[in-house]
Amino acid sequence: MTERITCPFCESSIDLDIVDMADLWRQRAALASRFGSAWKIANEYVEAFCVKRDARMALKKRLRHLEELAKLWETGVFEYDSRRYRVSKDAVRAAMQKVCDAEKYGFKDHNYLKVVLRDAAERISAEGLTAKEEAKRDEGRRENCEGGRMKDAEQSDKEEFRRRIKEIAGNIGRPIT
């Protein structure tokens, strides 16, 4: 039995399930706008989570899978086998197309998509940097450290020299004790 609520002014009643369903459809429309031109392929990709080809899927389950896919779409970062990878939106779109072309059904998670994506992905560290970016950062740090140490040593030598000259200059004309 479904719950119904009645308006105290016009006395019309409405089923609460309809209100809930309307909210779910609004969420689906919001997800569609997040995908933009890739919405059709994303929606087709989510069909792979059906048990078989023409089976129906609950809207809540569809939204859950679309939300996970939208996170991948927007960030371009995913984890697979305890490693993090970064991909472009074009690579995600191509991978979704490849999964759809395979016409496989009954997926439990996005791991099949991640396997397809892994070929086009760049491995990234926990800090979100690719191996090339990390190497460049480390090289910059080494240059700064080596050059910085030299500059700091030269600077401290100059300061020590100036301090001693001021001390000597201050002592000129004073009797030695």
ABEGO torsion letter per residue (X at the ends): XBBBBBBAAAGBBBBAAAAAAAAAAAAAAAAAAAAEAAAAAAAAAAAAABABAABBBBAAAAAAAAAAAAAAAAAGBBBBGGBBBBBBAAAAAAAAAAAAAAGBBGBABAAAAAAAAAAABBBBBAAGBBAAAAAAAAAAAAAAAAAAAAAAAAAAAAAAAAAAAAAAAAABGBBBX
